[in-house]
Amino acid sequence: MEWFLENEAITHENIQNHENPDFLVKIDEQITGVEVTNLYLESSPGKKGSKIKAAESRRTKWLRALAAEYYKRHQTPIRLNLWTNFSLCQELEDAILSKLKTISQIPLWKPVRYEIELEMGRRCVAYVMRLPSKFHKYSRWTFINDHVGFVGDISWDHIINAVDKKSVRVTDYLKCCDRVWLILVADGGWNSGRFQIPNNLPILAANGFEKVWLMDYSESIHRIKVEPSVEG
């Protein structure tokens, strides 16, 4: 969040972690809600089945437990994206935590790739980013497997589908803020950078979000135009 605001030169104060939306930030004397969502690169956007969602839920629960164990041992806040077979996670847990011992030595905001291996060639890849101390116990870690399903371009359908999924919750978001922004995150590290952001982005129909961005994390930020709401 801090990286985004600094790169967009948005004067702000009082960034607060929140739920529904993810952050509350004071900008221009207004409380701005900011929802951040990962862009699902599915071959058929919007058609993920309930079994896949259930598997994602199990992986997310395990990652939360891993983050909790990490913060019992270390004070340095990090963002971790993990690529592995979930069936190996219990075996990999100690190896992952051991690899993170020296994380305080890497530069801020710079994604670093770690390969963690077990016997018989079993391994995982972790992308780790050290965060400033104000991101105390940051635990929104992700499985790369959950967010990349193909190699190719980001289509308008991927963008529009992601916005549509979030727009149904705008009314709830506005209960605690004056306006809501949406950031779609497409992290090139998840897929070795093998996707392209379209040269021409769609103009979104009015959806309740005042502003929408597509962010290729640590590389570029793209503002997506939103048609104004029609009052009355």
N, C-alpha and C positions, 0 to 999 in steps of 0.2 A: 504494500500500500504506500509506504513512504517513498519507494523508488518511483512509483507511478506519479505521485503528486509532485515530486521534485522534477521529474523529466517533463511534465506538462506545465511546469512553472505555476502551479496553483498554490496561492498563499493560503495557509491553513493553520489550524491549531486543534489541540485536544483530539487526537486520533484515539478512538475507543474500539476495542474488540467488542463485537456484539453478535447477537443471533437474530436473523430476520429483520434487517439485513446484516451483512457480515461486519460492517464498520459504521460508526457514526463519526462524522468529522465536521468541525465548525469551519465553514467557508463563507466569506462575505456576510458574516453575522447570521447565517442560516445554518441550521443543523441539517447536514446532507447525509443521507443514508447511501452507502455504497455496497452493492451486492457484487461479489466476485464469483464467477463460475468457470469451470474448465470447459473448454470446447471439445465435445466428443467427436472424434474423427471416425465416425462409423461409415461403412459403405452405404448403409441405408439409414440416413438420419431419422431419429425418432422412433425406431422400431426395435429397441432393445427389449428383450423378454424379461419376464419376472424372475426366471431362474438366474439370469445374468445379474440382475439387480440384487438378488439375494446373495450371490457370491461376492459381489462388490461390498455388500454390507458386512460380510464376515471378514473380508480383508481390511476394511476400514476399522472395524473393532480391534483387530490384531495390531494395526498400526498405532492406534491410540494407546494400547497397552505398551507397545515398544517405546513410544514417545515418553510415557510416564516413567518407564524404567530408565530411559536415557537421562531425564531431568532429575532423577534421584542421585545420579552420579556426576552430572555436569551442570554448570551454570550457563554455558554458552548457548543462546537460542539459535536454532537452525531450521531450515526448510529442507525436507528430504523427499526425493522422488525415487521410488524403488522399482526395479524391473527384475522379476524372478517368477518362478513357478511357486504358487502359494503353498503347495504341498511340502516345500522345502523350508518354509518360514521358521518353524520351530527349531530346526537344525541350524539355521543361519543366524538365529537371534544373538547368540553370544559373539559370533564372528562380526556381526554388524556393529554391535556395541563396542567391541574391541577396536574396530577400525575408526570409530568416532572419537577415540581418546584424544587425538591431536587436532581436533577440528578448530580449536581456538587459534591455531596458527595460520589458517588460510585467510586471504583477504576478504573483507566485507563485500557482499553482493555478487561475488564471483562464483558461478556454479563450478564445482569440482567433481570429476567422475572418479569413482572408486569401483574396482572389480574385487569381489569377495568370493573366494573359492573354498569348496570343501573337497573331500575325497571323491575320486571317480568322476572328475570333471564337472561336478555340480557347482553352480555359481549364481551370483546375482550381480546386478549393476546398480549402484546407488549414485544419484546426483545430489550433492549436498551443497547448500548455500549458507554461509554464516550470516546471521542477521545482527543488527545493532541490539544492544542490551535492553532497549525499551520493548522489544518483542519477547518479553519474559515468558518462558515456557511455551513458545509458539509450537502448536501441535497439528496444524492443518497439513499433515504429510499425506502423500498420495502414492498409489500404485500406478506406475506408468501403464501397466497392462490394461487398466480400466479406462484409459483416456486415448489410446491410439489403437485403431482397428485396421488401418490400411495406410499405404504409402501413396501420397498424391496431393492434389490441390485441395485447399479449403474452398468449398463451394458456397454459393449464396444459401443453399438449403441448410447447410450446417449452421450458418450464422442465424438465419431466421428461425430455425427450429430451437436453437438454444435460447434466443430471446423470447420466443413464445412460451417456453416452459417456465420462464421466470416472471413473465408479465402478469400471470394470473395471481401473483402474490403481492403485486404493487400496493393494493389497498391495505394489506396487513403491514407492509413496510412503512407506509405513511402514518401509521399510528404513533410512531416515535420520532418522526423527522419531518422536515418541511418539504423535501424533495428527494428523489431517488435517482442515482446513477447506476449503470451496469457496466462491468468490465468483463469481457470474454477473454480468457487466457488460453493461448495456444503456445505451449512451451516446446520450442524446437528441440531441446535436449531429450524430450520423450521419444522422439523418432529420428534421432541423429540429424535433425534439421531437414529431413527429407519431405517437406511439404512447402507449398507456396501460398502466400497470402494473395488474394486476387488483386490485380491492378485497379479494377473498378469494383468498389464495394456497393452493396445494395443501399437504397434509401428505404428505411424502415417505416412502416405505417405507425401512426401514433399508438403507443403501447403502455403509456404510463411512466416510462423512464424519461427523465428530462434529457439525459445524455447517455450515449452508449459508445464504448470503445472496444476495439479488438487489439489485444496486446500480445505480441510475440516476445515472451518474457526475456528481459535483459537485452533485447535487440531493437525493437521498434514498437511504437504505439500508433494506432490508426483510429481516428474519430469516424464513427459511422453516423451519417445524417439520419435524423428522426423527424418525420413530418409533425408539425405542431398539432396539438389536440384541438378539436373543434368544440367550443363551449356552447352549451345550451342546445 
